[in-house]
Amino acid sequence: MPARAPFTLTSIAFGLALSAGLALSVMGCSPKADTPVATTAPETTVGTEIDDTVVTTRVKSALIEHDETKGFDIKVETRKGTVQLSGFVDNRAQADRAISIARGVEGAKAIVDAMTIKEGQATIGNAVDDTVVTARVKAALLADPAIKSFEIAVVTRKGEVQLSGFVATQAQIDHAVDVARRVEGVQTVVNQIAIQK
């Protein structure tokens, strides 16, 4: 059996970009017509979506490659070259370092800091509970016809749920926050969702 060539960062990024393009062409990009809060998002092309996927992959890889940030649970979302960093970090210095690394990535036109500073120590029990809450919030967002097609990231720490990503309108942000607040186990919701431009 011939040996297979190892995967490279370029081949992985290309695969992710191709998958994103195929998913967009199969799913479509606009919400259902009977959805009360959904409106048409600003136009993006499949090429822009692929470029954004590549930038996201590059930023994630850069954060993992640096010793100062590789252990952080930072979510990365990109829209038309604007990179949003979200999640929980220990202190402002860690957030600043992540922003600095992301700024150095090719294709990152602007960086949006949506990271939250952790408060207090989390226990193993907190981590398990937070995983369950995150799964419940993601399921609730996917089940809601008004927001299921949006790319909203969910991170939970000690019952505090952080929502991030890009949507088209303030009404969509408000609706997503409302859905998350009603999920069992959610103590507070931190809204870091940005409006698409």
N, C-alpha and C positions, 0 to 999 in steps of 0.2 A: 504494500500500500504506500503510495507516494506521500511524503511529508507535506503538510499544509503550511502555507506562508503565515507568519504571525499577523495578528490584527495590528494595525497602526492607528494612531489617533485620527489620521486623515480618513482611513477607511471606515472607522466607526462614525465619524462626523458625517461622512457622505451617506452612510446607511441610515443614520437618524434623519438627515435632511430628506432623503428619498422617502422614508416612512411617513414623515410629516406631510410631504406633498401628496402622497397617495391617500393618506387619511383625510386630508382636506378635500380632495377631489371626490372621494366616496361619500363623506358625511355632508359636505356643503358647509357654508360658513354662516348662513343667516338663520336666526331663530324662527320658530313656527309663527304663522300669521296671527293665530289666536292668542298669542302670548301677550298679557297686558302691559308689562313693563319693557319688553324688548323693542329696540329700534335698530335700524340698519347701522352697522358699525362703519367707520371710515374704511374705504377700500384699501385692501392690500392685495398684492399679487402672490401667486404660488412661489415666484422667485424670491419675494420679500420674506415669505414664511420660511423658505428653506434657508435663506441667509440668517434669519433670526435663530433658527435651530442650530446652525453652525456656530454662531456667536455664543449662544447659551452653552453649548458643549465646550467651547474654548474656555469660557469663564469658569465653568465647573472644574475643568481639568487644571486650570491655573491655580484655583483655590486648593485643590487636592495636592498639587505638586509642592506647595509652600508649607514648610513645617509649622509656620505661625497660624495657618488657617485650615489645614487638612482635617482636623478633628471637629470642625464646626459643622453644625447642621444649618447651612445657609441654602435657602432656595433661590434659584436663579430663573428669571423670566425675561424674555426679550421681545420687544415690539418695535419694529422699524429702526433697529439699532440702539434703542434705549433699553438699557439693562436695569432690571429691578432686583435688588438683593433684599431678601427678607428672611425671617427666622429669628432665633434667639441667640445672643452672644453674651459672654460674661461681663464685658465692659466696653467703654467707648473706644479704647485703643484697638480692640479686636475688630470692631466695626470699621474703624478708619483704615486698618491694614487691609481688610477685605475690599474696601472701596478702592484703595490704591492699586491693589493687584488687578481688579476688574478694569480699571482705567487703562492699564497697560496692554489689554487684550485687543488684538486686531479686530476691527469691525464694531467695537463698542463705542458708539457716538456720544452717549451720555449715561451717567449712572444715577439711579434713584435709590436712596438709602431708605429702606423700609424695615430695617432690623430693629429688634426690641432688646433692651438690656435685661438679662435675667435677674430676678429678685429671689434671694434665698436658695437653699440647697434643695434639690429634688431627690426623692428616695426612689428605690426600685419600684415600690408600689405606685408612686406617682407616674413613673415612666410607663408602666403597664396600663394604668388608667388613662393616661394621655393618648396612648396608641388606640385604645378603644374609642375615646372621644373623637379623635381625628378621623377614624374610619366612619363613625356615625355622621359626622358633619359632611364628609365627602359624599356619603351615600345620600344624605338629605339634599345636597346641592345638585347631585346628578338626577335625583328623582323629581326635582322641581322643573316643570316644563319651561318656566321663564328664564332659568339660568343654567340648565344642564349642558348647554353647548359652549359655555365660557370656560376659559382656562383660569381657574382660581385655585391657588395653592393653599393648603391648610396645614398649619403646624400648631401643636398644643403643648403647653408646659404648665403643669400644676393647675389644670382646668382652664387656663387662659388660652383662648383660641385666637390665632393670628391668621387673617385672610389676606392674601396678596395676589397680584396678577393685574391684568388689564381687561376692562370692559368698556362698553360704549357710552353709558350714561350714568349720572348720579342715581337715578331711579333703580338701575340694576345693582349698584353698590348697596343702596339702602335695603333692597329686597334680599340680597345675599346675606347681609349682616343680620337681618330679621330671621331668616331661615336658620342660620347658625345659632342664634340666641335661644331658639326654641328646642334645640337638641339636648337630650338628657346628658347631664354631666358637664355641660358648658357653664362655667362660672362667669366669665367675661369674654367679650369679643374685641379684639384690637383690629381695627380696619386699616389695612395698608394697600387696599385695591386702588389702582390709578385708572383714570379715564384715558382711553385710547386717543391718540392725536394723529 
